Amino acid sequence: MSTRRSARLRAQPTQEPVLAPDPTAKEEPKKRTKQKVPATKSDKEPASKRKKNGHASSESGVQPAAKARKKETGAGVTETSKSITQRPATTTSDTLLSLPGEVLNMILKNVDDTKSLGRLSTTSKSYYSLVTPQLYKRLDIYVTVHPHIAKFIRTLEPLLSIKQREQLKKEGTYKGQRESFSDKLDPQKIPELASFVTEAMFGIGDPGKKHRYIVHRYVEEAMKNMKNLEIVETMLVTESTAKSLAEQKNLKALSLIIDGLGEGDITALFDIKSLRHLSIRLVSFSRADDIEAKLGVSLILNSRSTLRSLNIKTSSFASYLLDGLAKHAKVKGAGRILTALESFSLTGAHINEDIKGVLAKAIDLAALRQLKIDYQSHGVELLCQYIGDVLSEAHGDANTDIKLRDLSLNMADDGWYTEPGEQEASLNAKIHLVSSFDTLTMLDLDEFGQYPEGQPERGINPSLLQAILKHQDLTNLKMAHNGIHGGCAIPHWQPHDIASVITNLPKLKELTFSTSACNLEEIGKTISQARNLASVKIGTIKTWAIGRANATEVKNLLRGIALGVMERDLNSDVKVFKWEDHSALKLVNIDGTVYELGSKFEKTKKGMSKKAEKFTVDLKPKREVLYREITSTRPTYGYALDPTWVNQVAKDLGRA
């Protein structure tokens, strides 16, 4: 037996591979199944490697297929399986990972479902390293009542070192805190996750005197670890957070509520400079020499050459931000203060004649791309008249290019505190502003023209409509109402007003207006004539007593839109009617209920009505369009901060 084994071993190196196995080899193994032959080097190799070497002949000593399979279920295969499971995903084994890094990051940025991203990050180390920075890019936390604290702590603890966690637990024991940690971990090490956070939203309210301290402490400790912040929106400012903000090297956007900053030393905020976006809220009573007013002016002036957007929300008791800018203009002399400004928003200010000098010195109004004039506590007609005069002059100057594309204007008049003559002057000044140029692509006219109940029904002001129609490039027109004053009614658009807008603004993609529920089918047919309109939002509420449209009236609107599109060109020989080929309209919002139109819908999401209904044409039954309600899929923020400002800033900075 030993001789036979030696002969096989001597013959093995010179054995040449055969292309096909010997047919007699199938019978041979039956006679030798009980022979215990020591495994050779080639026997220990995986089956795949032996096949590559071509040792298929029974004379070569290669074990038969049955015995090879038996061995593969043993120790040799255990090693192979272990090596496969330990092998990281490679570009050849994963199609998604084979994409260039830039393309993969673009894909991940457009995935809004954080739960799915979280599950993807647990599939492999490669995906974890790719997805985790995206998951922790934006930190969004809020606390307004005690039950929020546990989730708040669970969100922030992964950004804290073990030493910080243990110290905070000594200062207050709460749900959400981790109980123990491994002895092998470095208690001083700051988690890498903290470096991934570049956008932070701190919606910190007042959870009560008992819990206020620990909430503030968690934010302070987390802020110390986050060194790469670029965008910050916060309702909380303490001495520690002020220092952390001032130490940020990459801070480009800051939204700050600076009411009541008397507690602690927040002078570190005066060192913040070179911001590109700044939003300041100062609505409480303050004097010109208070630290809040000084801080607001300092933040603006420290970034006067870099600021691209400036939002100021103030009040009649705190208009010193504008006064501070005026004083700076007088001291510095010639030259505009905010040389790079593209977007300006002003809310709540007390406007007087001095505003003309301040704006003339601070801002080039013709160079703005976005302008928002919200509710002002006094003198809004002075502001609108002045801006209208400036833009009208620029419009008549061939050498001046008006860059304003987005205008938001609050059209409300406080009937309780203004005389009818003052209301008319305010409306005329706002119409003058809208009609002074013609470059807008987006126009938002909120809260237009509420009037006392009992008076004759009103519609859109004809002069205002003509001012709107001057802007031929409008793609988005909104005239919405957020509520109704007691004893007042909302003006309703008539069908001919809507037809005029649809006809004269061919580029319109989004339209928001109020109208009567009685005319909805006729209005639907008018809307169907708009070739580029993708979304329409309609309000039918007129007074507190006259509420929203009922189900029948809503269906009349949808039917009017659907039939208006499908009844075009009935004589055409198109065999398959596809809604998307004939209309861009996809979303219809009526009194807050949202419907989707289309030939085919995506998979039903959670909260959607599962059944889609359809409209058909009597003369051509094959022409049909589906519709379904999707109201419950809209995002809700609850107690969290509204991300609108952060989203806009992130888009401008190229982070969205």
C-alpha positions as CSV (number, residue, x, y, z in Angstrom):
1,M,0.0,0.0,0.0
2,S,2.9,2.3,0.8
3,T,4.4,1.5,-2.6
4,R,1.3,2.4,-4.4
5,R,1.1,5.7,-2.5
6,S,4.8,6.5,-3.3
7,A,4.2,5.8,-7.0
8,R,1.3,8.2,-7.1
9,L,3.3,11.0,-5.3
10,R,6.2,10.5,-7.7
11,A,4.0,10.6,-10.7
12,Q,2.0,13.7,-9.7
13,P,4.5,16.6,-10.7
14,T,4.8,15.3,-14.2
15,Q,1.1,14.6,-14.7
16,E,-0.3,16.6,-17.6
17,P,-3.9,17.9,-17.5
18,V,-6.5,16.2,-19.6
19,L,-9.3,18.1,-21.3
20,A,-12.0,15.4,-20.4
21,P,-12.2,13.0,-17.5
22,D,-11.6,9.2,-18.1
23,P,-15.0,7.4,-18.3
24,T,-13.6,4.5,-16.3
25,A,-12.8,6.9,-13.4
26,K,-16.5,6.7,-12.3
27,E,-16.2,3.0,-11.4
28,E,-12.8,3.2,-9.7
29,P,-13.8,5.0,-6.6
30,K,-16.2,2.2,-5.5
31,K,-13.2,-0.1,-4.9
32,R,-11.2,2.4,-2.9
33,T,-13.7,4.2,-0.8
34,K,-12.3,2.7,2.4
35,Q,-8.7,3.4,1.6
36,K,-7.3,6.1,3.9
37,V,-4.9,8.1,1.8
38,P,-3.2,11.0,3.5
39,A,-4.1,14.3,2.0
40,T,-1.6,15.9,-0.2
41,K,-1.0,19.5,-0.8
42,S,-3.2,19.5,-3.8
43,D,-6.0,17.8,-1.8
44,K,-6.0,20.7,0.6
45,E,-6.6,23.2,-2.1
46,P,-10.2,24.4,-2.7
47,A,-12.1,22.6,-5.4
48,S,-12.1,25.7,-7.7
49,K,-8.3,25.9,-7.7
50,R,-8.0,22.2,-8.5
51,K,-10.2,22.5,-11.5
52,K,-8.1,25.4,-12.8
53,N,-5.0,23.2,-12.6
54,G,-6.8,20.6,-14.8
55,H,-6.1,17.5,-12.6
56,A,-9.2,15.5,-13.6
57,S,-7.8,12.0,-14.3
58,S,-8.2,9.2,-11.8
59,E,-4.7,8.1,-12.5
60,S,-3.3,11.4,-11.2
61,G,-4.5,10.6,-7.7
62,V,-7.2,13.4,-7.7
63,Q,-10.1,12.2,-5.6
64,P,-13.4,11.4,-7.3
65,A,-16.2,13.9,-7.4
66,A,-18.2,12.2,-4.6
67,K,-15.2,12.1,-2.2
68,A,-14.3,15.7,-3.2
69,R,-17.8,16.8,-2.2
70,K,-17.5,15.0,1.0
71,K,-14.2,16.8,1.8
72,E,-15.7,20.1,0.8
73,T,-18.2,19.8,3.6
74,G,-15.4,19.4,6.0
75,A,-12.6,21.6,7.4
76,G,-11.3,22.7,4.0
77,V,-14.5,24.4,3.1
78,T,-14.8,26.0,6.5
79,E,-11.7,28.0,5.7
80,T,-13.0,29.0,2.3
81,S,-16.3,30.2,3.6
82,K,-14.6,32.1,6.4
83,S,-12.5,34.0,3.8
84,I,-15.5,34.9,1.7
85,T,-17.5,36.3,4.7
86,Q,-14.5,38.3,5.8
87,R,-13.8,39.7,2.4
88,P,-15.1,43.4,2.0
89,A,-17.4,44.3,-0.8
90,T,-15.4,45.2,-3.9
91,T,-16.1,47.1,-7.0
92,T,-16.5,43.9,-9.0
93,S,-19.0,42.3,-6.5
94,D,-21.3,45.3,-6.0
95,T,-22.7,47.3,-8.9
96,L,-23.5,50.4,-6.7
97,L,-20.0,50.5,-5.2
98,S,-18.5,50.3,-8.7
99,L,-19.8,53.8,-9.4
100,P,-17.4,56.8,-9.0
101,G,-17.4,58.3,-5.6
102,E,-18.8,61.6,-6.9
103,V,-21.8,59.9,-8.5
104,L,-22.4,57.7,-5.5
105,N,-22.4,60.8,-3.2
106,M,-24.9,62.5,-5.5
107,I,-27.2,59.5,-5.3
108,L,-27.0,59.4,-1.5
109,K,-27.7,63.2,-1.2
110,N,-31.0,62.7,-3.1
111,V,-32.2,59.9,-0.8
112,D,-34.5,61.5,1.7
113,D,-35.5,58.3,3.6
114,T,-33.1,58.3,6.5
115,K,-34.4,54.9,7.7
116,S,-33.5,53.2,4.5
117,L,-30.0,54.9,4.5
118,G,-29.6,53.6,8.1
119,R,-30.4,50.1,7.1
120,L,-28.0,50.3,4.1
121,S,-25.2,51.4,6.4
122,T,-25.5,48.2,8.4
123,T,-24.9,45.9,5.3
124,S,-21.2,46.3,5.0
125,K,-18.2,48.4,6.1
126,S,-18.0,50.0,2.7
127,Y,-21.6,51.2,2.9
128,Y,-21.2,52.3,6.5
129,S,-18.2,54.5,5.6
130,L,-20.2,56.0,2.6
131,V,-23.6,56.4,4.2
132,T,-22.8,57.5,7.8
133,P,-21.5,61.0,6.9
134,Q,-24.7,61.5,4.9
135,L,-26.8,60.4,7.9
136,Y,-25.1,62.7,10.3
137,K,-24.7,65.6,8.0
138,R,-27.7,67.5,9.5
139,L,-28.5,67.4,13.2
140,D,-32.1,68.4,13.9
141,I,-33.1,68.4,17.5
142,Y,-35.9,70.0,19.5
143,V,-37.1,70.2,23.1
144,T,-40.2,72.1,24.2
145,V,-41.6,69.8,26.9
146,H,-40.3,67.1,29.3
147,P,-41.3,64.0,27.2
148,H,-38.9,65.2,24.4
149,I,-35.8,65.0,26.6
150,A,-35.2,61.2,26.2
151,K,-35.2,61.3,22.4
152,F,-33.1,64.5,22.6
153,I,-30.5,62.8,24.7
154,R,-30.4,59.6,22.5
155,T,-29.8,61.9,19.5
156,L,-26.9,63.8,21.1
157,E,-25.1,61.1,23.1
158,P,-23.4,59.4,20.0
159,L,-21.6,62.8,19.5
160,L,-20.2,62.9,23.0
161,S,-17.2,61.2,24.6
162,I,-17.6,58.7,27.4
163,K,-16.2,61.2,29.9
164,Q,-18.8,63.8,28.7
165,R,-21.6,61.3,29.0
166,E,-20.6,60.3,32.5
167,Q,-20.3,63.9,33.7
168,L,-23.7,64.8,32.3
169,K,-25.2,61.8,34.0
170,K,-23.8,63.0,37.3
171,E,-25.5,66.4,36.7
172,G,-28.9,64.8,36.0
173,T,-30.2,61.3,35.4
174,Y,-32.7,60.9,32.5
175,K,-34.2,58.3,30.2
176,G,-32.1,57.9,27.1
177,Q,-28.7,58.0,28.9
178,R,-26.5,54.9,28.3
179,E,-25.8,52.9,31.5
180,S,-22.4,51.5,31.0
181,F,-19.4,51.5,28.6
182,S,-16.6,49.0,27.7
183,D,-13.3,49.4,29.6
184,K,-11.4,49.0,26.3
185,L,-12.7,52.4,25.0
186,D,-10.8,55.6,25.4
187,P,-13.1,57.8,27.6
188,Q,-11.5,61.0,26.3
189,K,-11.9,60.2,22.6
190,I,-14.4,62.3,20.7
191,P,-16.6,60.2,18.4
192,E,-15.9,60.5,14.7
193,L,-19.6,61.1,14.1
194,A,-19.3,64.6,15.6
195,S,-17.0,65.6,12.7
196,F,-19.7,64.6,10.1
197,V,-22.2,67.2,11.4
198,T,-22.1,70.3,9.1
199,E,-25.7,71.5,9.6
200,A,-27.3,71.9,13.0
201,M,-30.8,73.0,13.9
202,F,-31.4,73.5,17.7
203,G,-35.1,74.0,18.3
204,I,-34.6,74.4,22.1
205,G,-37.6,75.9,23.8
206,D,-38.3,75.9,27.5
207,P,-39.0,72.4,29.0
208,G,-39.5,74.0,32.4
209,K,-37.2,75.3,35.2
210,K,-36.4,71.8,36.5
211,H,-35.2,70.4,33.2
212,R,-33.8,73.6,31.5
213,Y,-30.3,73.1,32.9
214,I,-29.6,69.6,31.6
215,V,-31.0,70.4,28.2
216,H,-28.7,73.4,27.9
217,R,-25.7,71.3,29.1
218,Y,-26.2,68.6,26.5
219,V,-26.3,71.2,23.7
220,E,-23.2,72.9,25.1
221,E,-21.2,69.7,25.3
222,A,-22.2,68.6,21.8
223,M,-21.3,72.0,20.4
224,K,-17.8,71.6,21.7
225,N,-17.3,68.5,19.7
226,M,-18.8,69.6,16.4
227,K,-15.9,71.4,14.7
228,N,-17.1,71.4,11.0
229,L,-20.3,73.3,11.3
230,E,-21.2,75.4,8.2
231,I,-24.9,76.1,8.8
232,V,-26.4,76.7,12.3
233,E,-30.0,77.7,13.2
234,T,-30.5,78.0,17.0
235,M,-33.0,79.2,19.5
236,L,-30.5,78.8,22.3
237,V,-27.5,81.0,23.0
238,T,-25.5,80.6,26.2
239,E,-21.9,81.6,27.1
240,S,-20.6,78.2,26.1
241,T,-22.5,77.9,22.9
242,A,-21.5,81.5,21.9
243,K,-17.8,80.5,22.3
244,S,-18.3,77.3,20.3
245,L,-20.0,79.2,17.5
246,A,-17.2,81.8,17.5
247,E,-14.5,79.0,17.2
248,Q,-16.1,77.5,14.1
249,K,-13.6,77.8,11.2
250,N,-16.1,76.9,8.4
251,L,-19.3,78.7,9.6
252,K,-21.0,80.2,6.6
253,A,-24.7,80.6,7.7
254,L,-26.2,81.6,11.0
255,S,-29.8,82.0,12.2
256,L,-30.0,83.5,15.6
257,I,-32.7,84.5,18.1
258,I,-31.0,87.3,20.1
259,D,-33.9,88.1,22.4
260,G,-32.9,88.2,26.1
261,L,-29.2,87.5,25.9
262,G,-28.4,89.2,29.2
263,E,-27.6,85.9,30.9
264,G,-23.9,85.1,30.6
265,D,-21.1,86.5,28.6
266,I,-22.0,86.2,24.9
267,T,-19.4,88.7,23.6
268,A,-17.7,85.9,21.7
269,L,-20.4,86.2,19.1
270,F,-19.0,89.7,18.2
271,D,-16.0,87.8,16.7
272,I,-18.1,86.0,14.1
273,K,-17.4,87.3,10.6
274,S,-17.4,86.4,6.9
275,L,-20.9,84.9,7.0
276,R,-22.7,84.4,3.7
277,H,-26.2,84.0,5.1
278,L,-27.5,85.7,8.3
279,S,-31.0,85.6,9.9
280,I,-31.6,87.7,13.0
281,R,-34.7,87.8,15.2
282,L,-35.0,90.6,17.7
283,V,-38.6,91.3,18.7
284,S,-38.4,92.1,22.4
285,F,-38.0,95.5,23.8
286,S,-34.5,96.8,23.6
287,R,-32.6,100.1,23.5
288,A,-29.9,101.1,21.0
289,D,-27.2,100.5,23.6
290,D,-28.4,97.1,24.6
291,I,-26.1,94.1,23.8
292,E,-28.8,92.6,21.6
293,A,-29.0,95.6,19.3
294,K,-25.2,96.0,19.2
295,L,-24.7,92.3,18.4
296,G,-27.1,92.4,15.5
297,V,-25.4,95.4,14.0
298,S,-22.0,93.8,14.6
299,L,-22.9,90.5,12.9
300,I,-24.1,92.4,9.8
301,L,-21.1,94.7,9.6
302,N,-18.5,91.9,10.2
303,S,-19.8,90.2,7.1
304,R,-20.7,93.2,5.0
305,S,-18.5,92.2,2.0
306,T,-19.6,88.5,2.1
307,L,-23.3,88.4,3.0
308,R,-25.5,87.1,0.2
309,S,-28.7,86.9,2.2
310,L,-30.0,88.9,5.2
311,N,-33.2,88.2,7.1
312,I,-34.2,90.7,9.8
313,K,-37.2,90.1,12.0
314,T,-37.7,92.9,14.4
315,S,-40.5,94.9,16.0
316,S,-41.6,98.5,16.7
317,F,-39.7,98.3,20.0
318,A,-36.5,97.0,18.4
319,S,-35.7,98.8,15.2
320,Y,-32.2,99.7,16.2
321,L,-30.7,97.3,13.8
322,L,-31.6,99.7,11.0
323,D,-30.6,102.7,13.1
324,G,-27.2,101.1,13.7
325,L,-26.7,100.6,10.0
326,A,-27.6,104.2,9.4
327,K,-25.1,105.4,11.9
328,H,-22.4,103.3,10.2
329,A,-23.3,104.7,6.8
330,K,-22.9,108.2,8.1
331,V,-19.5,107.4,9.6
332,K,-18.0,105.5,6.7
333,G,-19.1,107.9,4.0
334,A,-19.5,106.9,0.4
335,G,-19.9,103.3,-0.8
336,R,-22.6,100.7,-0.1
337,I,-22.3,98.7,3.0
338,L,-23.6,95.2,1.8
339,T,-21.8,94.9,-1.5
340,A,-22.5,91.2,-2.1
341,L,-26.2,91.0,-0.9
342,E,-28.6,89.1,-3.2
343,S,-31.5,88.4,-0.9
344,F,-33.1,90.7,1.7
345,S,-36.1,90.1,4.0
346,L,-37.6,92.5,6.5
347,T,-40.4,91.9,9.0
348,G,-42.0,93.8,11.8
349,A,-40.0,97.1,11.6
350,H,-41.2,100.6,12.4
351,I,-40.6,102.4,9.1
352,N,-40.0,106.2,8.9
353,E,-38.6,108.6,6.4
354,D,-35.0,107.7,7.4
355,I,-35.5,104.2,5.9
356,K,-34.8,105.7,2.5
357,G,-31.3,106.8,3.5
358,V,-30.5,103.5,5.2
359,L,-31.6,101.3,2.3
360,A,-29.9,103.6,-0.2
361,K,-26.6,103.3,1.7
362,A,-26.8,99.7,2.6
363,I,-28.3,97.8,-0.3
364,D,-28.3,98.0,-4.1
365,L,-32.0,97.1,-4.6
366,A,-31.6,96.6,-8.4
367,A,-28.9,93.9,-7.7
368,L,-31.1,91.8,-5.4
369,R,-32.4,88.5,-6.7
370,Q,-34.9,88.0,-3.9
371,L,-36.8,90.5,-1.8
372,K,-39.3,89.8,1.0
373,I,-41.4,92.6,2.6
374,D,-43.5,91.0,5.3
375,Y,-45.8,92.6,7.8
376,Q,-44.4,95.8,9.2
377,S,-45.5,97.4,12.4
378,H,-45.7,100.9,10.9
379,G,-45.1,102.8,7.6
380,V,-45.0,99.9,5.1
381,E,-46.4,102.3,2.4
382,L,-43.2,104.5,2.8
383,L,-41.0,101.4,2.3
384,C,-42.9,100.1,-0.8
385,Q,-43.2,103.5,-2.4
386,Y,-39.4,104.0,-2.1
387,I,-38.4,100.6,-3.4
388,G,-40.9,101.0,-6.3
389,D,-39.4,104.4,-7.2
390,V,-35.8,103.0,-7.2
391,L,-36.8,100.0,-9.4
392,S,-38.9,102.2,-11.7
393,E,-35.9,104.4,-12.3
394,A,-33.6,101.4,-12.9
395,H,-36.2,99.9,-15.3
396,G,-36.0,103.1,-17.4
397,D,-32.2,103.1,-17.4
398,A,-30.8,101.0,-20.3
399,N,-27.5,100.7,-18.5
400,T,-29.0,99.1,-15.3
401,D,-29.9,95.5,-15.2
402,I,-32.6,94.6,-12.7
403,K,-31.8,91.2,-11.3
404,L,-34.9,90.8,-9.0
405,R,-36.6,87.5,-9.8
406,D,-38.4,86.6,-6.5
407,L,-40.7,89.1,-4.7
408,S,-42.7,88.2,-1.6
409,L,-45.1,91.0,-0.4
410,N,-47.5,90.9,2.5
411,M,-50.7,92.6,1.3
412,A,-52.5,92.6,4.6
413,D,-53.8,95.9,6.1
414,D,-54.6,96.1,9.8
415,G,-58.2,97.4,9.6
416,W,-58.4,97.8,13.4
417,Y,-55.6,100.4,13.5
418,T,-55.7,102.1,10.1
419,E,-58.1,104.5,8.5
420,P,-59.7,103.7,5.1
421,G,-57.5,106.3,3.5
422,E,-54.3,104.8,5.0
423,Q,-55.4,101.3,3.7
424,E,-55.8,102.7,0.2
425,A,-52.4,104.4,0.3
426,S,-50.8,101.2,1.4
427,L,-52.4,99.1,-1.4
428,N,-51.5,101.7,-4.0
429,A,-47.8,101.7,-2.8
430,K,-47.7,97.9,-3.0
431,I,-49.2,97.9,-6.5
432,H,-46.7,100.6,-7.5
433,L,-43.9,98.3,-6.3
434,V,-45.1,95.3,-8.3
435,S,-45.7,97.4,-11.5
436,S,-42.4,99.3,-11.4
437,F,-40.5,96.5,-13.3
438,D,-41.1,93.3,-15.2
439,T,-38.4,90.8,-14.4
440,L,-40.0,88.5,-11.8
441,T,-40.3,84.7,-12.1
442,M,-41.8,84.2,-8.6
443,L,-44.4,86.4,-7.0
444,D,-46.0,85.8,-3.6
445,L,-48.8,88.2,-2.5
446,D,-50.0,86.9,0.9
447,E,-53.1,88.0,2.7
448,F,-54.6,90.2,0.0
449,G,-57.6,92.3,0.6
450,Q,-59.7,90.9,3.4
451,Y,-62.8,93.0,3.8
452,P,-65.7,93.3,6.3
453,E,-68.6,90.8,6.0
454,G,-71.8,92.3,4.6
455,Q,-70.1,94.4,2.0
456,P,-70.4,93.6,-1.7
457,E,-68.3,90.6,-2.8
458,R,-64.8,91.6,-3.9
459,G,-62.4,89.9,-6.3
460,I,-58.8,90.7,-7.2
461,N,-58.0,94.4,-7.7
462,P,-57.9,95.1,-11.5
463,S,-54.9,97.4,-11.1
464,L,-53.0,94.7,-9.2
465,L,-53.9,92.1,-11.8
466,Q,-52.5,94.3,-14.5
467,A,-49.3,94.8,-12.5
468,I,-48.9,91.1,-12.2
469,L,-49.4,90.5,-15.9
470,K,-46.4,92.7,-16.7
471,H,-44.1,89.9,-15.5
472,Q,-44.3,87.7,-18.5
473,D,-41.7,85.2,-17.2
474,L,-43.6,84.3,-14.1
475,T,-43.5,80.6,-13.3
476,N,-44.9,80.8,-9.7
477,L,-47.8,83.0,-8.6
478,K,-49.2,82.8,-5.1
479,M,-52.0,84.8,-3.6
480,A,-52.7,82.7,-0.4
481,H,-54.4,83.4,2.9
482,N,-53.2,81.9,6.2
483,G,-56.3,82.7,8.1
484,I,-59.4,84.9,8.4
485,H,-59.9,87.9,10.7
486,G,-63.1,87.8,12.7
487,G,-65.9,89.5,10.8
488,C,-64.0,89.5,7.6
489,A,-64.3,87.8,4.2
490,I,-61.6,86.7,1.7
491,P,-61.8,88.1,-1.9
492,H,-62.4,85.4,-4.5
493,W,-61.0,85.3,-8.0
494,Q,-63.6,85.1,-10.8
495,P,-63.3,82.6,-13.7
496,H,-62.4,85.5,-16.1
497,D,-59.5,86.5,-13.8
498,I,-58.1,83.0,-13.8
499,A,-58.5,82.9,-17.6
500,S,-56.6,86.2,-18.0
501,V,-53.7,84.8,-15.8
502,I,-53.6,81.5,-17.7
503,T,-53.6,83.2,-21.1
504,N,-51.1,86.0,-20.4
505,L,-48.6,84.0,-18.3
506,P,-47.8,81.0,-20.5
507,K,-44.7,80.0,-18.5
508,L,-46.7,79.6,-15.2
509,K,-45.9,76.3,-13.4
510,E,-47.4,76.9,-10.0
511,L,-50.6,78.9,-9.2
512,T,-52.3,79.6,-5.8
513,F,-55.5,81.6,-5.4
514,S,-58.9,81.8,-3.7
515,T,-62.2,81.3,-5.5
516,S,-65.8,80.3,-4.9
517,A,-66.8,76.6,-4.6
518,C,-69.8,77.2,-6.9
519,N,-67.6,77.6,-10.0
520,L,-65.1,74.8,-9.5
521,E,-65.9,72.8,-12.7
522,E,-65.8,75.8,-14.9
523,I,-62.5,76.9,-13.2
524,G,-61.1,73.4,-13.7
525,K,-61.7,73.6,-17.4
526,T,-60.0,77.0,-17.5
527,I,-57.0,75.6,-15.6
528,S,-56.8,72.7,-18.1
529,Q,-55.8,75.2,-20.8
530,A,-52.5,75.9,-19.1
531,R,-49.8,73.8,-20.9
532,N,-47.0,74.2,-18.4
533,L,-48.9,74.4,-15.1
534,A,-47.7,71.5,-12.9
535,S,-49.3,72.4,-9.5
536,V,-52.4,74.4,-8.5
537,K,-53.5,75.3,-5.0
538,I,-57.1,76.6,-4.5
539,G,-58.8,78.0,-1.4
540,T,-62.6,78.1,-1.3
541,I,-63.0,79.3,2.3
542,K,-64.7,82.7,2.4
543,T,-65.6,83.4,6.0
544,W,-65.8,81.6,9.3
545,A,-69.3,80.6,8.5
546,I,-68.6,79.5,4.8
547,G,-66.2,76.6,5.0
548,R,-64.3,74.5,2.6
549,A,-65.6,72.8,-0.5
550,N,-67.4,69.5,-0.1
551,A,-66.6,66.2,-1.8
552,T,-68.9,66.7,-4.7
553,E,-67.5,70.2,-5.4
554,V,-63.9,68.8,-5.2
555,K,-64.8,66.1,-7.7
556,N,-66.3,68.8,-10.0
557,L,-63.0,70.6,-10.0
558,L,-61.0,67.5,-10.8
559,R,-63.5,66.4,-13.5
560,G,-63.3,69.9,-15.1
561,I,-59.5,69.7,-15.3
562,A,-59.5,66.1,-16.6
563,L,-62.1,66.5,-19.3
564,G,-60.7,69.9,-20.3
565,V,-57.5,68.0,-21.3
566,M,-58.9,64.7,-22.6
567,E,-61.5,66.3,-24.8
568,R,-58.9,68.1,-26.9
569,D,-58.4,66.8,-30.4
570,L,-61.1,64.1,-30.2
571,N,-60.6,63.4,-33.9
572,S,-56.9,62.5,-33.6
573,D,-55.9,58.9,-34.2
574,V,-53.8,58.5,-31.1
575,K,-54.4,54.9,-29.9
576,V,-52.9,55.2,-26.4
577,F,-53.7,58.4,-24.4
578,K,-51.0,59.3,-22.0
579,W,-51.9,62.2,-19.6
580,E,-48.3,63.4,-19.3
581,D,-48.1,63.9,-23.1
582,H,-51.0,66.4,-23.0
583,S,-50.7,68.2,-19.7
584,A,-48.0,69.0,-17.1
585,L,-50.5,69.2,-14.3
586,K,-49.8,66.7,-11.6
587,L,-50.8,68.1,-8.2
588,V,-54.1,69.7,-7.2
589,N,-54.5,71.1,-3.7
590,I,-58.0,72.3,-2.7
591,D,-58.5,73.5,0.9
592,G,-55.5,71.5,2.1
593,T,-56.5,68.2,0.5
594,V,-54.0,67.1,-2.2
595,Y,-54.7,65.1,-5.2
596,E,-52.4,63.5,-7.8
597,L,-53.2,63.2,-11.5
598,G,-51.5,60.9,-14.0
599,S,-51.7,57.9,-16.3
600,K,-49.7,55.7,-13.9
601,F,-48.8,56.1,-10.2
602,E,-45.8,55.0,-8.2
603,K,-46.2,52.4,-5.5
604,T,-48.6,53.5,-2.7
605,K,-46.8,55.0,0.2
606,K,-47.8,54.7,3.8
607,G,-50.8,56.9,4.6
608,M,-52.0,57.1,1.0
609,S,-55.5,56.1,-0.2
610,K,-54.8,52.7,-1.8
611,K,-57.5,53.0,-4.4
612,A,-57.1,55.3,-7.4
613,E,-60.1,56.4,-9.3
614,K,-60.4,57.6,-12.9
615,F,-62.2,59.9,-15.3
616,T,-63.0,58.9,-18.9
617,V,-64.4,60.6,-22.0
618,D,-67.8,59.4,-23.3
619,L,-66.9,59.6,-27.0
620,K,-63.6,57.9,-26.5
621,P,-63.7,55.6,-23.4
622,K,-60.1,54.6,-23.8
623,R,-59.0,58.1,-22.9
624,E,-58.7,58.1,-19.2
625,V,-56.7,59.7,-16.3
626,L,-56.2,58.4,-12.8
627,Y,-56.5,60.5,-9.6
628,R,-55.9,59.8,-6.0
629,E,-55.6,61.6,-2.7
630,I,-52.1,61.9,-1.3
631,T,-52.7,64.5,1.5
632,S,-51.2,62.3,4.3
633,T,-47.8,62.0,2.6
634,R,-46.9,65.7,3.0
635,P,-44.1,66.4,5.5
636,T,-45.0,67.6,9.0
637,Y,-42.6,69.1,11.4
638,G,-44.5,69.1,14.7
639,Y,-42.3,70.7,17.3
640,A,-39.2,70.8,15.1
641,L,-37.9,73.9,13.4
642,D,-39.2,74.6,9.9
643,P,-36.2,73.6,7.7
644,T,-37.1,76.1,4.9
645,W,-34.2,78.6,5.7
646,V,-31.7,75.8,6.2
647,N,-32.7,74.1,3.0
648,Q,-32.4,77.4,1.0
649,V,-29.0,78.1,2.5
650,A,-27.7,74.6,1.9
651,K,-28.8,74.8,-1.7
652,D,-27.0,78.1,-2.2
653,L,-23.9,76.7,-0.6
654,G,-24.0,73.6,-2.8
655,R,-24.6,71.3,0.0
656,A,-28.2,70.2,-0.9
